[in-house]
Amino acid sequence: MEKSFASALAPIPPRKAAARTALVDLHESSRALLAECFRQFNIETVVMSSNAAERMRNEKFEACVLHLSNGAEDVMDSARTSRSNSRCVIYGVGGNAQEAMRYSKYGINAMFHEPLERSAALKLVRATQMLVLHEFRRYARIPIMTEVAVTKSDRHRFNASSLEVSSGGMSLTSAEDLAAGANVEVSFALLTLPRVHVKGAVTWRKGKSFGIRFDATDERRLRLKHWIDGYLES
């Protein structure tokens, strides 16, 4: 009897707060579609309008979705300079990766392309929801879009856009002709990480996308590893 009574009074563990994603200045149809996609992964959505920059500065959000148009820079700046949201996942809504490069210093993590299509939007949310929920794999790949300078062994240099980055390598997109097995050096900066240079080799190519494995003997990649460890622990 006493045991049953004690069990009845046992404290209930606090419920973990739901991850929240801000939907900033989106059309009603886009808000409804994205809210449905995030809801499938138990991620709450919060609609914002004119006060978005202030709220991103003062409230805690795990992610933010905003249209890459006038006003987007203020919202992203508020998020990245906020103690609570400096590492939140930022999704852009708009055109292609080249347009997103205008905001590369804010580290846009992924892009929803317009017009929004349910299956494509759901696929993107599924691919990034672990980052939003802070449930990471042992060897996490962080989706982030930034400009990357790629130098080939013949000294020819071109720019590419990053897709994902890990401590062991990265995936990029570019129209440049680059064959698997080619040796390269990449140079890029990520949010609070100053520009880093790392040697590597192309391991795969599919369409305009390709992957690079960093040279394990290049100690410069340790700066990137430390940054990623800190990003995932924040």
TORKEPA-171572 format. One record per atom (N, C-alpha, C): residue number from 0; atom name; x, y, z. Coordinates in steps of 0.1 Angstrom, whole numbers. Layout:
% TORKEPA-171572
   resi   name      xx      yy      zz
    NUM     CA       X       Y       Z
...
% end
This chain:
% TORKEPA-171572
   resi   name      xx      yy      zz
      0      N       8     -12       0
      0     CA       0       0       0
      0      C       9      13       0
      1      N      19      13       9
      1     CA      27      25      10
      1      C      35      26      -3
      2      N      40      15      -8
      2     CA      47      15     -21
      2      C      39      21     -32
      3      N      26      17     -33
      3     CA      18      22     -43
      3      C      15      37     -42
      4      N      14      41     -29
      4     CA      11      55     -26
      4      C      23      64     -30
      5      N      35      58     -27
      5     CA      48      65     -30
      5      C      49      66     -45
      6      N      46      55     -53
      6     CA      47      56     -67
      6      C      37      66     -73
      7      N      26      67     -67
      7     CA      16      77     -72
      7      C      21      91     -71
      8      N      29      94     -60
      8     CA      34     107     -58
      8      C      48     110     -64
      9      N      53     100     -71
      9     CA      66     101     -77
      9      C      66     113     -87
     10      N      76     121     -87
     10     CA      77     133     -96
     10      C      76     129    -110
     11      N      69     136    -118
     11     CA      68     134    -133
     11      C      79     142    -139
     12      N      88     135    -147
     12     CA      99     143    -153
     12      C      93     154    -162
     13      N     100     165    -162
     13     CA      95     176    -171
     13      C      95     173    -186
     14      N      85     177    -193
     14     CA      84     174    -207
     14      C      94     183    -214
     15      N     101     177    -223
     15     CA     111     184    -231
     15      C     104     195    -240
     16      N     109     207    -240
     16     CA     102     217    -248
     16      C     103     214    -263
     17      N      93     217    -270
     17     CA      92     214    -284
     17      C     102     223    -292
     18      N     109     218    -302
     18     CA     117     226    -311
     18      C     108     235    -318
     19      N     112     248    -320
     19     CA     104     258    -326
     19      C     111     263    -339
     20      N     103     265    -349
     20     CA     108     271    -362
     20      C     100     283    -365
     21      N     107     294    -367
     21     CA     100     307    -371
     21      C      98     307    -386
     22      N      85     310    -390
     22     CA      82     312    -404
     22      C      80     327    -406
     23      N      89     333    -413
     23     CA      90     348    -414
     23      C      86     353    -427
     24      N      75     361    -427
     24     CA      70     368    -439
     24      C      68     359    -451
     25      N      61     348    -448
     25     CA      58     338    -459
     25      C      44     340    -463
     26      N      41     337    -476
     26     CA      27     336    -481
     26      C      19     326    -473
     27      N       6     328    -472
     27     CA      -2     319    -464
     27      C      -1     304    -469
     28      N      -1     302    -482
     28     CA       0     289    -487
     28      C      13     282    -484
     29      N      24     290    -484
     29     CA      37     285    -480
     29      C      38     282    -465
     30      N      32     290    -457
     30     CA      32     288    -443
     30      C      25     275    -440
     31      N      13     273    -446
     31     CA       5     261    -443
     31      C      13     248    -447
     32      N      19     249    -459
     32     CA      26     237    -464
     32      C      38     234    -455
     33      N      46     244    -451
     33     CA      58     241    -443
     33      C      54     237    -429
     34      N      43     243    -423
     34     CA      39     240    -410
     34      C      35     225    -410
     35      N      29     220    -420
     35     CA      25     206    -421
     35      C      38     197    -422
     36      N      48     201    -429
     36     CA      60     193    -431
     36      C      67     192    -417
     37      N      69     204    -410
     37     CA      76     204    -398
     37      C      68     196    -387
     38      N      55     197    -388
     38     CA      47     190    -378
     38      C      49     175    -378
     39      N      52     170    -389
     39     CA      54     155    -391
     39      C      66     151    -383
     40      N      75     160    -379
     40     CA      87     156    -371
     40      C      86     163    -357
     41      N      74     166    -353
     41     CA      72     172    -340
     41      C      79     185    -338
     42      N      80     193    -348
     42     CA      86     206    -347
     42      C      75     217    -348
     43      N      74     225    -338
     43     CA      64     235    -338
     43      C      68     247    -347
     44      N      58     253    -353
     44     CA      61     265    -362
     44      C      54     277    -356
     45      N      61     289    -357
     45     CA      56     301    -352
     45      C      56     312    -363
     46      N      45     317    -366
     46     CA      44     327    -377
     46      C      48     341    -372
     47      N      57     347    -380
     47     CA      62     361    -377
     47      C      60     370    -389
     48      N      59     383    -386
     48     CA      58     393    -396
     48      C      68     405    -394
     49      N      62     416    -391
     49     CA      71     428    -390
     49      C      80     429    -378
     50      N      78     421    -368
     50     CA      87     422    -356
     50      C      96     410    -356
     51      N      99     404    -367
     51     CA     107     392    -368
     51      C     121     394    -363
     52      N     128     405    -367
     52     CA     142     407    -363
     52      C     143     408    -348
     53      N     133     415    -341
     53     CA     134     417    -327
     53      C     131     404    -320
     54      N     122     396    -325
     54     CA     119     383    -318
     54      C     131     373    -320
     55      N     137     373    -331
     55     CA     149     365    -333
     55      C     160     369    -324
     56      N     160     381    -320
     56     CA     171     386    -311
     56      C     168     382    -297
     57      N     155     381    -293
     57     CA     152     379    -279
     57      C     146     366    -275
     58      N     141     358    -285
     58     CA     134     346    -282
     58      C     143     334    -287
     59      N     141     322    -282
     59     CA     148     311    -286
     59      C     141     303    -297
     60      N     148     300    -308
     60     CA     142     292    -319
     60      C     153     283    -324
     61      N     149     271    -327
     61     CA     158     261    -333
     61      C     160     263    -347
     62      N     151     269    -354
     62     CA     152     271    -369
     62      C     144     283    -373
     63      N     147     288    -385
     63     CA     140     300    -391
     63      C     139     298    -406
     64      N     127     300    -411
     64     CA     125     299    -425
     64      C     121     313    -430
     65      N     128     319    -440
     65     CA     125     332    -444
     65      C     127     334    -459
     66      N     120     343    -466
     66     CA     121     345    -480
     66      C     134     354    -482
     67      N     142     351    -492
     67     CA     154     358    -494
     67      C     150     371    -503
     68      N     145     380    -496
     68     CA     141     393    -502
     68      C     144     404    -493
     69      N     138     416    -495
     69     CA     141     427    -486
     69      C     137     424    -472
     70      N     146     427    -463
     70     CA     144     425    -449
     70      C     150     412    -443
     71      N     153     403    -452
     71     CA     159     390    -448
     71      C     172     392    -441
     72      N     180     401    -446
     72     CA     193     403    -440
     72      C     192     407    -425
     73      N     183     416    -422
     73     CA     181     421    -408
     73      C     177     409    -399
     74      N     168     401    -404
     74     CA     164     389    -395
     74      C     176     380    -393
     75      N     183     376    -404
     75     CA     194     367    -402
     75      C     205     373    -393
     76      N     208     386    -395
     76     CA     218     393    -386
     76      C     213     392    -372
     77      N     200     394    -369
     77     CA     196     393    -355
     77      C     197     379    -349
     78      N     195     369    -358
     78     CA     196     356    -353
     78      C     211     352    -350
     79      N     219     355    -360
     79     CA     233     351    -359
     79      C     241     359    -348
     80      N     236     371    -344
     80     CA     243     379    -333
     80      C     236     377    -320
     81      N     225     369    -320
     81     CA     218     366    -307
     81      C     225     354    -300
     82      N     226     355    -287
     82     CA     232     344    -279
     82      C     224     331    -281
     83      N     211     333    -281
     83     CA     202     321    -282
     83      C     201     315    -295
     84      N     202     323    -306
     84     CA     199     317    -319
     84      C     211     318    -329
     85      N     223     320    -324
     85     CA     235     321    -333
     85      C     237     309    -341
     86      N     233     297    -336
     86     CA     235     284    -343
     86      C     222     278    -348
     87      N     211     286    -349
     87     CA     198     281    -353
     87      C     199     277    -368
     88      N     191     268    -372
     88     CA     191     263    -387
     88      C     183     274    -395
     89      N     190     279    -405
     89     CA     183     289    -413
     89      C     180     283    -427
     90      N     167     284    -430
     90     CA     163     279    -443
     90      C     159     292    -451
     91      N     164     292    -464
     91     CA     160     303    -473
     91      C     149     298    -482
     92      N     140     307    -486
     92     CA     130     304    -496
     92      C     132     313    -508
     93      N     133     308    -519
     93     CA     136     317    -531
     93      C     141     309    -543
     94      N     151     314    -549
     94     CA     156     309    -561
     94      C     167     298    -560
     95      N     179     301    -566
     95     CA     189     291    -566
     95      C     200     294    -556
     96      N     210     285    -556
     96     CA     221     287    -547
     96      C     229     300    -549
     97      N     230     304    -562
     97     CA     238     316    -565
     97      C     232     328    -558
     98      N     218     329    -557
     98     CA     211     340    -550
     98      C     214     339    -535
     99      N     215     327    -530
     99     CA     217     325    -516
     99      C     231     329    -512
    100      N     241     329    -521
    100     CA     254     333    -519
    100      C     255     348    -515
    101      N     245     356    -518
    101     CA     245     370    -514
    101      C     245     371    -499
    102      N     240     360    -492
    102     CA     239     360    -478
    102      C     248     350    -471
    103      N     259     347    -478
    103     CA     267     335    -474
    103      C     273     338    -460
    104      N     275     350    -456
    104     CA     281     353    -443
    104      C     272     349    -432
    105      N     259     347    -435
    105     CA     250     343    -424
    105      C     248     328    -424
    106      N     255     321    -432
    106     CA     254     306    -432
    106      C     241     300    -433
    107      N     234     303    -445
    107     CA     221     296    -448
    107      C     224     281    -448
    108      N     215     274    -441
    108     CA     217     259    -441
    108      C     211     252    -453
    109      N     200     256    -457
    109     CA     193     249    -468
    109      C     183     258    -475
    110      N     179     255    -487
    110     CA     170     263    -495
    110      C     157     255    -499
    111      N     146     262    -497
    111     CA     133     257    -503
    111      C     132     265    -516
    112      N     131     258    -527
    112     CA     130     265    -540
    112      C     115     267    -544
    113      N     113     279    -549
    113     CA      99     283    -553
    113      C      96     279    -568
    114      N      84     275    -571
    114     CA      73     274    -562
    114      C      74     262    -553
    115      N      70     263    -540
    115     CA      71     252    -531
    115      C      63     240    -535
    116      N      69     228    -534
    116     CA      62     216    -538
    116      C      63     207    -526
    117      N      52     201    -522
    117     CA      51     194    -509
    117      C      62     183    -508
    118      N      63     174    -518
    118     CA      73     163    -516
    118      C      87     168    -515
    119      N      91     178    -523
    119     CA     104     183    -522
    119      C     107     190    -508
    120      N      97     198    -503
    120     CA      98     204    -490
    120      C      99     194    -479
    121      N      91     184    -480
    121     CA      91     173    -469
    121      C     105     166    -470
    122      N     110     164    -481
    122     CA     123     157    -482
    122      C     134     166    -476
    123      N     134     179    -478
    123     CA     144     188    -472
    123      C     142     188    -457
    124      N     130     189    -452
    124     CA     128     189    -437
    124      C     133     176    -431
    125      N     130     165    -438
    125     CA     134     152    -433
    125      C     149     151    -432
    126      N     156     157    -442
    126     CA     171     156    -443
    126      C     177     165    -432
    127      N     170     175    -427
    127     CA     177     185    -418
    127      C     171     184    -404
    128      N     160     177    -402
    128     CA     153     177    -389
    128      C     162     172    -377
    129      N     171     164    -380
    129     CA     180     160    -369
    129      C     188     172    -363
    130      N     192     181    -372
    130     CA     199     192    -368
    130      C     190     202    -360
    131      N     178     203    -365
    131     CA     168     212    -357
    131      C     165     206    -343
    132      N     164     193    -343
    132     CA     161     187    -330
    132      C     173     184    -321
    133      N     185     188    -326
    133     CA     197     185    -318
    133      C     200     170    -315
    134      N     196     162    -325
    134     CA     199     148    -324
    134      C     209     144    -335
    135      N     221     143    -331
    135     CA     232     142    -341
    135      C     238     128    -342
    136      N     242     125    -354
    136     CA     249     112    -356
    136      C     263     114    -351
    137      N     270     103    -350
    137     CA     284     104    -345
    137      C     293     113    -355
    138      N     291     110    -368
    138     CA     298     118    -377
    138      C     288     127    -385
    139      N     285     138    -379
    139     CA     275     147    -384
    139      C     279     154    -396
    140      N     270     156    -406
    140     CA     272     164    -417
    140      C     263     176    -416
    141      N     269     188    -416
    141     CA     261     200    -413
    141      C     257     206    -427
    142      N     244     207    -430
    142     CA     241     214    -442
    142      C     243     229    -440
    143      N     251     235    -449
    143     CA     253     249    -448
    143      C     258     254    -462
    144      N     253     266    -466
    144     CA     256     271    -479
    144      C     265     283    -478
    145      N     277     282    -483
    145     CA     286     293    -484
    145      C     295     292    -496
    146      N     301     303    -500
    146     CA     310     302    -512
    146      C     323     296    -508
    147      N     328     287    -517
    147     CA     340     279    -515
    147      C     349     282    -527
    148      N     361     286    -525
    148     CA     371     287    -536
    148      C     378     274    -537
    149      N     378     268    -549
    149     CA     384     255    -552
    149      C     396     257    -561
    150      N     408     252    -557
    150     CA     420     254    -566
    150      C     424     240    -570
    151      N     425     238    -583
    151     CA     429     225    -589
    151      C     445     224    -589
    152      N     450     212    -591
    152     CA     464     210    -591
    152      C     472     218    -602
    153      N     465     222    -612
    153     CA     471     230    -623
    153      C     470     245    -619
    154      N     465     248    -607
    154     CA     464     262    -602
    154      C     451     269    -607
    155      N     444     262    -615
    155     CA     431     268    -620
    155      C     422     269    -608
    156      N     415     281    -606
    156     CA     407     283    -595
    156      C     393     287    -599
    157      N     383     282    -592
    157     CA     369     285    -595
    157      C     361     285    -582
    158      N     349     291    -582
    158     CA     341     291    -570
    158      C     330     281    -571
    159      N     326     275    -559
    159     CA     315     266    -558
    159      C     307     269    -546
    160      N     295     263    -545
    160     CA     287     265    -533
    160      C     287     252    -525
    161      N     289     254    -512
    161     CA     289     242    -503
    161      C     274     237    -501
    162      N     273     224    -499
    162     CA     260     218    -496
    162      C     260     213    -482
    163      N     270     205    -479
    163     CA     272     199    -465
    163      C     286     199    -462
    164      N     289     200    -449
    164     CA     303     199    -445
    164      C     304     191    -432
    165      N     315     183    -431
    165     CA     318     175    -420
    165      C     333     177    -417
    166      N     338     171    -406
    166     CA     352     172    -403
    166      C     360     164    -413
    167      N     354     155    -420
    167     CA     361     146    -430
    167      C     361     151    -444
    168      N     351     160    -447
    168     CA     350     164    -461
    168      C     338     172    -463
    169      N     334     175    -476
    169     CA     323     183    -479
    169      C     317     180    -492
    170      N     305     184    -495
    170     CA     298     182    -508
    170      C     296     196    -513
    171      N     297     198    -526
    171     CA     296     211    -532
    171      C     288     210    -545
    172      N     285     222    -551
    172     CA     279     222    -564
    172      C     286     233    -572
    173      N     288     229    -585
    173     CA     295     239    -595
    173      C     293     233    -609
    174      N     293     241    -619
    174     CA     293     237    -632
    174      C     306     233    -638
    175      N     317     236    -630
    175     CA     331     234    -634
    175      C     333     219    -636
    176      N     341     216    -647
    176     CA     344     202    -650
    176      C     355     197    -640
    177      N     351     187    -632
    177     CA     360     182    -622
    177      C     358     167    -620
    178      N     368     160    -624
    178     CA     367     145    -624
    178      C     370     139    -610
    179      N     364     128    -607
    179     CA     367     120    -595
    179      C     382     116    -595
    180      N     388     118    -583
    180     CA     402     115    -581
    180      C     411     128    -582
    181      N     405     139    -587
    181     CA     413     151    -588
    181      C     417     156    -574
    182      N     430     161    -573
    182     CA     434     167    -561
    182      C     431     182    -561
    183      N     426     187    -550
    183     CA     422     201    -549
    183      C     426     207    -536
    184      N     425     220    -535
    184     CA     425     227    -522
    184      C     413     236    -521
    185      N     406     235    -510
    185     CA     394     244    -508
    185      C     396     254    -498
    186      N     390     266    -499
    186     CA     391     277    -490
    186      C     377     283    -488
    187      N     374     284    -475
    187     CA     360     289    -472
    187      C     360     294    -457
    188      N     349     301    -454
    188     CA     347     306    -440
    188      C     333     302    -436
    189      N     331     299    -423
    189     CA     318     295    -418
    189      C     314     303    -406
    190      N     305     312    -407
    190     CA     300     319    -395
    190      C     312     324    -387
    191      N     314     318    -375
    191     CA     325     323    -366
    191      C     338     317    -369
    192      N     339     308    -379
    192     CA     352     302    -383
    192      C     358     311    -394
    193      N     370     317    -391
    193     CA     377     325    -401
    193      C     381     316    -413
    194      N     384     322    -424
    194     CA     387     314    -436
    194      C     398     303    -433
    195      N     395     291    -438
    195     CA     404     280    -436
    195      C     407     274    -450
    196      N     419     269    -451
    196     CA     424     262    -464
    196      C     427     248    -461
    197      N     421     239    -469
    197     CA     423     224    -466
    197      C     425     217    -480
    198      N     435     208    -480
    198     CA     437     200    -492
    198      C     427     188    -492
    199      N     424     183    -503
    199     CA     415     171    -504
    199      C     415     165    -518
    200      N     406     155    -520
    200     CA     405     149    -533
    200      C     390     147    -536
    201      N     387     148    -549
    201     CA     373     146    -553
    201      C     370     131    -553
    202      N     360     127    -546
    202     CA     356     113    -544
    202      C     344     108    -553
    203      N     336     118    -556
    203     CA     324     114    -565
    203      C     319     127    -572
    204      N     312     124    -583
    204     CA     306     135    -591
    204      C     293     130    -596
    205      N     283     139    -594
    205     CA     269     135    -599
    205      C     263     148    -604
    206      N     262     150    -617
    206     CA     256     162    -623
    206      C     266     174    -619
    207      N     260     184    -613
    207     CA     268     196    -609
    207      C     273     194    -595
    208      N     269     184    -588
    208     CA     274     181    -574
    208      C     286     172    -573
    209      N     295     175    -564
    209     CA     306     166    -562
    209      C     310     166    -547
    210      N     318     156    -543
    210     CA     322     154    -529
    210      C     337     155    -528
    211      N     342     160    -517
    211     CA     356     161    -515
    211      C     359     155    -501
    212      N     369     146    -501
    212     CA     374     141    -488
    212      C     387     148    -485
    213      N     387     154    -473
    213     CA     399     161    -468
    213      C     411     152    -466
    214      N     423     158    -469
    214     CA     435     151    -466
    214      C     437     149    -452
    215      N     438     137    -447
    215     CA     439     134    -432
    215      C     452     139    -427
    216      N     462     141    -435
    216     CA     475     146    -430
    216      C     476     161    -430
    217      N     465     168    -435
    217     CA     465     183    -435
    217      C     460     187    -421
    218      N     469     192    -413
    218     CA     465     196    -399
    218      C     456     208    -399
    219      N     455     215    -410
    219     CA     446     227    -410
    219      C     431     223    -409
    220      N     428     211    -412
    220     CA     414     207    -411
    220      C     410     206    -396
    221      N     419     205    -387
    221     CA     415     204    -373
    221      C     408     216    -368
    222      N     411     228    -374
    222     CA     403     240    -371
    222      C     388     238    -374
    223      N     386     232    -385
    223     CA     372     229    -389
    223      C     366     219    -380
    224      N     373     209    -376
    224     CA     368     199    -367
    224      C     364     205    -354
    225      N     372     213    -348
    225     CA     369     220    -336
    225      C     357     229    -337
    226      N     356     236    -348
    226     CA     344     244    -351
    226      C     331     236    -351
    227      N     331     224    -358
    227     CA     320     216    -360
    227      C     316     210    -346
    228      N     326     206    -338
    228     CA     323     201    -325
    228      C     316     211    -316
    229      N     320     224    -317
    229     CA     314     234    -309
    229      C     300     237    -315
    230      N     298     237    -328
    230     CA     285     239    -334
    230      C     275     229    -329
    231      N     279     217    -329
    231     CA     270     206    -325
    231      C     267     206    -310
    232      N     276     211    -302
    232     CA     274     211    -287
    232      C     267     223    -282
    233      N     265     233    -291
    233     CA     258     246    -286
    233      C     243     244    -284
% end
